[in-house]
Amino acid sequence: MIARNMKRGFTLIEILIVVVILGVLAALVVPSVTSALTDAQTEAADARGSQILTMITRYNQFLPGGGTAISTANGAIASASFDALIAAGYCTTSDIENQLESDHAANWTFTSGKVIPTP
């Protein structure tokens, strides 16, 4: 009987093949994950815009104490409009943050009857 002293294990080629396969799979998965994250942020910003439009509509319907109605014409929403919403208790500062561009805290625009974030 011949004694075998060889250690069992993987060869360098086998390990390299596994690493290449994992690299290819990662290259296929990573773009779809980042795309899904961007889509989720856009959807969240759209939902936030709808909430802001609802707050403005309610504010205009029940105009508190001789306040001025907030304009819903196309264009940028003035920061004073947000201050009026906050003062009336319709929202907080964090409610109007721009989720797509966090360094542009409260930049929102009316466009075609929708409130959208502006960079």
Residue, then its C-alpha position, 0 to 999 in steps of 0.5 A: m500500500i502506498a501512503r499518500n502524503m498529498k494535502r487535499g485542497f484547491t488549486l490556484i486555477e480553481i480559486l481564480i475561476v471562482v473569483v472571476i465568477l464572483g466578480v462577473l456576478a457583482a458587476l451584474v448586480v451592483p448597477s441594478v442595486t444603485s438604480a433601485l436606490t435612485d428610483a426609491q429616492t425619486e419616488a420618495a421625493d415625489a411623495r413628499g411633493s404631493q404632501i407639500l401640495t396638500m399642505i399648501t392646499r389646506y393652508n389656502q382653504f383654511l387661511p389662518g388669521g388674515g394670512t396671505a394665500i400661498s401661490t400655486a402658479n408655476g415657479a419656485i416656491a418662496s421660503a416665506s411660503f414654507d415659513a407660513l406653513i411651519a408657523a401655522g403648524y401644517c409641517t416642520t422644517s424636516d417635512i420640507e427638506n429636499q430628499l434628492e439634494s439635501d444641501h438644497a434644503a427647501n428648494w421646491t418648484f410648482t410645475s404642471g400642478k405638481v410640486i417637484p424638488t429642484p437642485 
